[in-house]
């Protein structure tokens, strides 16, 4: 009788509209993933080591060989570089998001969630929200390291925070791409590989590390219309960091708006595809 009573209690509908239930369920799943991260600290530590290595290596290895604004000063390149490193860090978190979802699928945890009276999209939303929290922590640590190696901003606090908000929005948007990849493969290892393969051309065919004007002519339009490039350019403007003369491409002329539009569009498209894939994969 006790077991029957508990089962009925779990299955009973909760008060509130579908949106309210979806929000609550998403927060519960996000909390579960955050607790899991604290119990596996190496996940967070390894996630911090890679971007710190990029900061140090790019700053001191390439710092004196890149011409930014007519100067080869390492300090100028360091300020130019950091927006790209920040953006690369938030997008590379995509691979971890995909691997985590693939691991849950592989272990049958998704099937357990399906047996509960919860919103279907809450599992993926909660996972991406937890990844967003981890990305925020990584950005904070990375910003401190950047300040230690000489990175400086020239704008007010509001604009600087706006730049970091755009970075987090881009990272959240890309995490939905990772979610779709994680649902489309069979193992966490395949999700990690699949999540990184496409990220390298996206991040390197951009204005993150070198001015686009130094690229081949046929690559320049690709780099300038890259969503990643729009966010990098927007952050340089909001941070007051040196950059290159923007091209005639609309995203480079209006990078803040371009970054917002790209990120919202990616979320709308890939969240829809990921939730649809989740329903079919778990059916």
Secondary structure, 3 states (H helix, E strand, C coil): CHHHHHHHHHHCCCCCCHHHHHHHHHHHHHHHHHHHHHHCHHHHHHHHHHHHHHHHHHHHHCCCCCCECCECCHHHHHHHHHHHHHHHHHHHHHHHHHHHHHHHHHCCHHHHHHCCCCCCCHHHHHHHHHHHHHHHHHHHHHHHHHHHCCCCCCCCHHHHHHHHHHHHHHHHHHHHHHHHHHHHCCCHHHHHHHHHHHHHHHHHCCCCCCCHHHCCHHHHHHHHCCHHHHHHHHHHHHHCCCCCCCCCCHHHHCHHHHHHHHHHHHHHHHHHHHHHHHHHHHC
